[in-house]
Amino acid sequence: MQYFTDTDMGLDIGLVNRAVESAFADHGKGLVQMPPKVYVTLPAGDFRTMPAYLPSLDIAGVKIVNVHPGNPAHGLPTVMALTVILDTGTGKPVAILNATRLTDMRTGAAGAVACKYLSPKKEIILGVIGTGKQAEAQVSAISRELKIQQIKVWSRDESHVRRFADRFMEFPCTSGPVEKVCDCDVLVTTTPSRTPVVRDEWIHEGTHINAIGADAPGKEELDPAILRRAQVFVDDPAQAVHSGEINVPITKGLFHEADIAGTIGEVVIGRKQRRDPAAITVFDSTGLAIQDLAIAKIAMQHGKTFELPFP
């Protein structure tokens, strides 16, 4: 069995985008096995287990990933992950991957794929709410699919905005209040908020929104009124209802599962699409285990390895 380290080294973001796009297509066609992720709550956060089988790549496995918001104060990432790959013929573990950085990359790729298909414009002003690792991953991946003319960014900490702007010096970058950042073509939200940070009146027609931060029960970033006038596409209905952006509005009766416009996989294969250029679209991203397998397949061709005896 091999242990892969530095699994993000040498990975082309465009290649990761295509791998995730292909995985979404397989999901849209019903060609994967992927039960909903399982959550275990811990005193300061949670961890999730995410199993899947992706026949088109002949790969199966499970990711274990934590979310601990207080970790940066201890010098640790908020999110850390480990992926175990199994031989599809025997079930024997064949690889273990450090998937912490890969998790950022594949989620960024998911947002980029959503933008490719749902943004009515190919040259955009990008609004970014939150400035952590996932915000950076979204910008990097989206820039491969759309031409970013300007980035508007908001964070509660101005020093984080400056660091973010330094990271993306190739784009004109401005900061401002949340409502000004929402005046954009594509909006990305990447906060751990449990109360809406984006109000309905700030979102104009034709905006596409990647709702990334709500990834556990009780989290929400968007005013439910936005969802009621938008086309809401999800990565997986069961996961979105349980722990995505729509989970709180559904609990409160402000949105219903029947209101979901479709999955991003159905959009990729052409089964569903944006109504018209003036429509508001939302991609509710919860993160799929098949995304992890797709990027693991690439990473196993690039990462540094150590042999671990098994069994």
For each residue, the residues with C-beta under 8 A, 3 or more apart:
1: 92 93 94 95 96 307 308 309 310
2: 94 95 96 300 305 306 307 308
3: 95 96 97 305 306 307 308
4: 7 95 96 97 98 299 300 303 304 305
5: 98 303 304 305 306
6: 9 98 303 304
7: 4 11 97 98 99 101 102 296 299 300 302 303
8: 11 101 102 105 299
9: 6 302 303 304
10: 302
11: 7 8 15 16 105 295 298 299 302
12: 15 16
13: 16 17 105 108 109 140 141 144
14: 17 18 144
15: 11 12 18 19 298
16: 11 12 13 19 20 105 106 108 109 141 295 298
17: 13 14 20 21 109 112 113 116 141 144 145
18: 14 15 21 22
19: 15 16 22 23 109 294 295 297 298
20: 16 17 23 24 106 109 110 113 291 294 295
21: 17 18 24 25 109 113 116 268
22: 18 19 25 26 56 294
23: 19 20 26 27 32 54 288 290 291 293 294
24: 20 21 27 28 110 113 235 263 264 265 268
25: 21 22 28 29 265 268 269
26: 22 23 29 31 32 54 55 56 265 290
27: 23 24 30 31 32 34 235 236 263 265 288 290
28: 24 25 263 264 265 266 267 268 269 271
29: 25 26 265 269
30: 27
31: 26 27 55 56
32: 23 26 27 52 53 54 55 290
33: 52 53
34: 27 51 52 53 236 288 289 290
35: 51
36: 236 238 239 242
37: 48 49 50 239 243 286 287 289
38: 48 49
39: 46 47 48 216 217 243
40: 46 47 48 49
41: 46
42: 45 46 47 66 68
43:
44: 68 70
45: 42 66 67 68 69 70 71
46: 39 40 41 42 66 67 216
47: 39 40 42 64 65 66 67
48: 37 38 39 40 64 65 66 67
49: 37 38 40 62 63 64
50: 37 62 63 64 65 287 288 289 292
51: 34 35 60 61 62 289
52: 32 33 34 60 61 62 288 289 290 292 293
53: 32 33 34 59 60 88 293
54: 23 26 32 57 58 59 60 290 293 294
55: 26 31 32 58
56: 22 26 31
57: 54 293 294 297
58: 54 55 88
59: 53 54 85 88 293 296 297
60: 51 52 53 54 85 86 88 293
61: 51 52 83 84 85 86 292 293 296
62: 49 50 51 52 83 84 86 289
63: 49 50 81 82 83 84 99 103 289 292
64: 47 48 49 50 81 82 83 84
65: 47 48 50 79 80 81 82 99 103
66: 42 45 46 47 48 79 80 81
67: 45 46 47 48 78 79 192 215 216
68: 42 44 45 71 76 78
69: 45 78 192
70: 44 45 73 74
71: 45 68 74 76 77 78
72: 75 76 77 78
73: 70
74: 70 71
75: 72
76: 68 71 72 80
77: 71 72 80 100 133
78: 67 68 69 71 72 132 133
79: 65 66 67 100 103 104 133
80: 65 66 76 77 100
81: 63 64 65 66 98 99 100 102 103 292
82: 63 64 65 96 97 98 99
83: 61 62 63 64 96 97 99 102 292 293 296
84: 61 62 63 64 93 95 96 97
85: 59 60 61 93 94 95 96 97 293 296 300
86: 60 61 62 91 92 93 94
87: 90 91 92 93 94
88: 53 58 59 60
89:
90: 87
91: 86 87
92: 1 86 87 310 311
93: 1 84 85 86 87 96 310
94: 1 2 85 86 87
95: 1 2 3 4 84 85 296 300
96: 1 2 3 4 82 83 84 85 93 308
97: 3 4 7 82 83 84 85 102 296 299 300 303
98: 4 5 6 7 81 82 101 102 303
99: 7 63 65 81 82 83 102 103 292 296
100: 77 79 80 81 103 104
101: 7 8 98 104 105
102: 7 8 81 83 97 98 99 105 106 292 295 296 299
103: 63 65 79 81 99 100 106 107 287 292
104: 79 100 101 107 108 133 134 136 137
105: 8 11 13 16 101 102 108 109 137 141 295
106: 16 20 102 103 109 110 287 291 292 294 295
107: 103 104 110 111 134 137 138 212 285 287 291
108: 13 16 104 105 111 112 134 136 137 138 139 140 141 142
109: 13 16 17 19 20 21 105 106 112 113 141 291 295
110: 20 24 106 107 113 114 235 264 283 285 287 288 291
111: 107 108 114 115 138 141 142 188 210 212 283 285
112: 17 108 109 115 116 138 141 142 144 145
113: 17 20 21 24 109 110 116 117 145 264 268
114: 110 111 117 118 208 210 233 264 267 283 285
115: 111 112 118 119 124 142 145 146 186 208 210
116: 17 21 112 113 119 145 146
117: 113 114 264 267 268 273 274
118: 114 115 208 233 267 274 281 283
119: 115 116 122 124 146 185 186 208
120: 185 206 208 274 277
121: 124 146 185 206
122: 119 146 147
123: 146 147 149
124: 115 119 121 146 147 148 149 184 185 186
125: 148 149 150 151 152 183 184 185 186
126: 139 142 148 150 151 152 184 185 186 187 188
127: 151 152 153 154 181 182 183 184 186 187 188
128: 131 135 138 139 151 152 153 154 164 181 187 188 190
129: 153 154 155 178 181 182 187 188 189 190 191 197 198 221
130: 134 135 154 155 188 189 190 191 213
131: 128 135 136 153 155 157 160 161 163 164
132: 78 135 136 160 190
133: 77 78 79 104 136 137
134: 104 107 108 130 137 138 190 212 213
135: 128 130 131 132 138 139 153 164 188 190
136: 104 108 131 132 133 139 140 164 167 168
137: 104 105 107 108 133 134 140 141
138: 107 108 111 112 128 134 135 141 142 188 190 210 212
139: 108 126 128 135 136 142 143 148 151 168 171 188
140: 13 108 136 137 143 144
141: 13 16 17 105 108 109 111 112 137 138 144 145
142: 108 111 112 115 126 138 139 145 146 148 186 188
143: 139 140 146 148 171
144: 13 14 17 112 140 141
145: 17 112 113 115 116 141 142
146: 115 116 119 121 122 123 124 142 143 186
147: 122 123 124
148: 124 125 126 139 142 143 151 171
149: 123 124 125 171 172
150: 125 126 171 172 173 174
151: 125 126 127 128 139 148 165 168 171 172 173 174
152: 125 126 127 128 173 174 175 176 180 181 183 184
153: 127 128 129 131 135 161 164 165 173 174 175 181
154: 127 128 129 130 161 175 176 177 178 181
155: 129 130 131 158 160 161 164 175
156: 160
157: 131 160 161
158: 155 161 162 175
159: 162 163
160: 131 132 155 156 157 163 164
161: 131 153 154 155 157 158 164 165 175
162: 158 159 165 166
163: 131 159 160 166 167
164: 128 131 135 136 153 155 160 161 167 168 173
165: 151 153 161 162 168 169 173 175
166: 162 163 169
167: 136 163 164
168: 136 139 151 164 165 171 173
169: 165 166 173
170:
171: 139 143 148 149 150 151 168
172: 149 150 151
173: 150 151 152 153 164 165 168 169
174: 150 151 152 153
175: 152 153 154 155 158 161 165
176: 152 154 180 181
177: 154 180 181
178: 129 154 181 182 197 198 202
179: 182 183 199 202
180: 152 176 177 183
181: 127 128 129 152 153 154 176 177 178 184 187
182: 127 129 178 179 187 198 199 202 203 207
183: 125 127 152 179 180 202 204
184: 124 125 126 127 152 181 187 207
185: 119 120 121 124 125 126 206 207 208
186: 115 119 124 125 126 127 142 146 207 208 209 210
187: 126 127 128 129 181 182 184 198 203 207 208 209 210
188: 111 126 127 128 129 130 135 138 139 142 209 210 212
189: 129 130 197 198 209 210 211 212 213 221 222
190: 128 129 130 132 134 135 138 212 213
191: 129 130 197 213 221
192: 67 69 213 219
193: 196 197 213 214 219 220 221
194: 218 219 220
195: 220
196: 193 199 220 221 222 223 224
197: 129 178 189 191 193 221
198: 129 178 182 187 189 202 203 209 221 222 223 226
199: 179 182 196 202 203 223
200: 203 223 225 226 229
201:
202: 178 179 182 183 198 199
203: 182 187 198 199 200 207 209 226 280
204: 183 207
205: 278 279 280
206: 120 121 185 277 278 279 280
207: 182 184 185 186 187 203 204 280 281
208: 114 115 118 119 120 185 186 187 280 281 282 283
209: 186 187 188 189 198 203 222 226 230 280 281 282 283
210: 111 114 115 138 186 187 188 189 283 285
211: 189 214 221 222 244 245 282 283 284 285
212: 107 111 134 138 188 189 190 215 285
213: 130 134 189 190 191 192 193 219 221
214: 193 211 219 220 221 243 244 245 247 248 284
215: 67 212 219 243 244 285 286 287
216: 39 46 67 219 243
217: 39 242 243 247
218: 194 247 248
219: 192 193 194 213 214 215 216 243 245 247 248
220: 193 194 195 196 214 224 245 247 248 249
221: 129 189 191 193 196 197 198 211 213 214 245
222: 189 196 198 209 211 226 227 245 282
223: 196 198 199 200 226
224: 196 220 227 228 248 249 252 254 255
225: 200 228 229
226: 198 200 203 209 222 223 229 230 280 282
227: 222 224 230 232 245 246 249 254 255 259 282
228: 224 225 254 255 259
229: 200 225 226 280
230: 209 226 227 279 280 281 282
231: 261 274 275 279 280 281 282
232: 227 245 246 255 259 260 261 281 282 284
233: 114 118 260 261 262 263 264 266 267 272 281 282 283 284
234: 237 239 240 244 246 260 262 263 264 283 284 286
235: 24 27 110 239 240 244 263 264 265 283 284 285 286 287 288
236: 27 34 36 239 240 263 286 288
237: 234 240 241 257 260 263
238: 36 241 242
239: 36 37 234 235 236 242 243 244 286 287 288
240: 234 235 236 237 243 244 245 246 247 260 284 286
241: 237 238 244 246 247 250 257
242: 36 217 238 239 247
243: 37 39 214 215 216 217 219 239 240 247 286
244: 211 214 215 234 235 239 240 241 247 284 285 286
245: 211 214 219 220 221 222 227 232 240 282 284
246: 227 232 234 240 241 249 250 255 260 284
247: 214 217 218 219 220 240 241 242 243 244 250 251
248: 214 218 219 220 224 251 252
249: 220 224 227 246 252 254 255
250: 241 246 247 253 254 255 256 257
251: 247 248
252: 224 248 249
253: 250 256
254: 224 227 228 249 250
255: 224 227 228 232 246 249 250 259
256: 250 253 259
257: 237 241 250 260
258:
259: 227 228 232 255 256
260: 232 233 234 237 240 246 257
261: 231 232 233 272
262: 233 234 266 267 271 272
263: 24 27 28 233 234 235 236 237 266 267 272
264: 24 28 110 113 114 117 233 234 235 267 268 283
265: 24 25 26 27 28 29 235 268 269
266: 28 233 262 263 269 271 272
267: 28 114 117 118 233 262 263 264 270 271 272 273
268: 21 24 25 28 113 117 264 265
269: 25 28 29 265 266
270: 267 273
271: 28 262 266 267
272: 233 261 262 263 266 267
273: 117 267 270
274: 117 118 120 231 277 279 281
275: 231 279
276: 279
277: 120 206 274
278: 205 206
279: 205 206 230 231 274 275 276
280: 203 205 206 207 208 209 226 229 230 231
281: 118 207 208 209 230 231 232 233 274
282: 208 209 211 222 226 227 230 231 232 233 245
283: 110 111 114 118 208 209 210 211 233 234 235 264
284: 211 214 232 233 234 235 240 244 245 246
285: 107 110 111 114 210 211 212 215 235 244
286: 37 215 234 235 236 239 240 243 244
287: 37 50 103 106 107 110 215 235 239 291
288: 23 27 34 50 52 110 235 236 239 291 292
289: 34 37 50 51 52 62 63 292 293
290: 23 26 27 32 34 52 54 293 294
291: 20 23 106 107 109 110 287 288 294 295
292: 50 52 61 63 81 83 99 102 103 106 288 289 295 296
293: 23 52 53 54 57 59 60 61 83 85 289 290 296 297
294: 19 20 22 23 54 57 106 290 291 297 298
295: 11 16 19 20 102 105 106 109 291 292 298 299
296: 7 59 61 83 85 95 97 99 102 292 293 299 300
297: 19 57 59 293 294 300 301
298: 11 15 16 19 294 295 301 302
299: 4 7 8 11 97 102 295 296 302 303
300: 2 4 7 85 95 97 296 297 303
301: 297 298
302: 7 9 10 11 298 299
303: 4 5 6 7 9 97 98 299 300
304: 4 5 6 9
305: 2 3 4 5
306: 2 3 5
307: 1 2 3
308: 1 2 3 96
309: 1
310: 1 92 93
311: 92
